[in-house]
């Protein structure tokens, strides 16, 4: 049973007083749920990606501001890309003039950007970019508690619904949570987080999904914010090099597979059965996000390539919000 359908069943058992599947009230949310459930068993097995933009550059990730623009890096700066019309710079703050690996919007509207320590003397950090383009540190490697290694290559971030962030560090093989007050809780350390590259927060199940080499794992988070047990393997794809990951409303995960050494660049759908490779690309890809905001298809995953291409993959269902 998919996570989303299980959640619906739990709501019904809890006695919310509304039949979410057959409610004839005409409520838009009910109609949206019905649509999601109807499409879950008819998702495409293969999709040809469509190239939609080539204006970004050296951007490992992308994000949607919800107001009609895709946001990504273009060299040293952050760029806004509308679905139609001219692009514009979102921020030219000098703090951003280095490598950025993760981009995600926080619930308060700020954009979180991860920056590795790419040179001796630099401190790895996660930066908040405000709506006016100015920046402030969210947390730096120097803020880590003494029992945890300072992060070096924060390769992925996943906001939760409280304003906190789950961070995966590629270099130190760890996943940790940073609360809005900047306190840090360790989630996973060691082999189960080796080369962690992508992550996604499941609000309905209070769990974190993350990719580690060829494996997608899921760790349940308890009410105290700590991991409730060891991470579970969702899927292992031999010879894959998994990167960005997103979740849909049918309980599926979608993971980027990108290995320059083997010239293999793909998108996998991971659900109840065997993983399915649903798309392939002609370039090194890394980040993925469901479309959000006017002009962007919310039933498509948009995939970023380091060389500056943005692809659209019409997967046929909306992302888990």
Secondary structure, DSSP 8 states (H G I E B T S, - for coil): --HHHHHHHHHHHHT-SS-TTT-TT--HHHHHHHHHHHHGGG--S----EEEE---BS-S-EEE-SSSEEEEEETTEEEEEESSS--EEEE--GGGSS---EEEE-TTS-EEEEE---STT---EEEEE-TTS-EEEEEEGGGS-TTS---S-EEEEEE-TTS-EEEEETTTTEEEEE-TT--EEEEEESGGGTTEEEEEEETTTTEEEEEETTEEEEEEB-TTSSBSSS-EEEEE-TT--EEEEEEBTTS-EEEEEEETTTTEEEEEEESSSS-EEEEE-SS-EEEEEE--STTS-TTEEEEEETTS-EEEEE-SS-B--
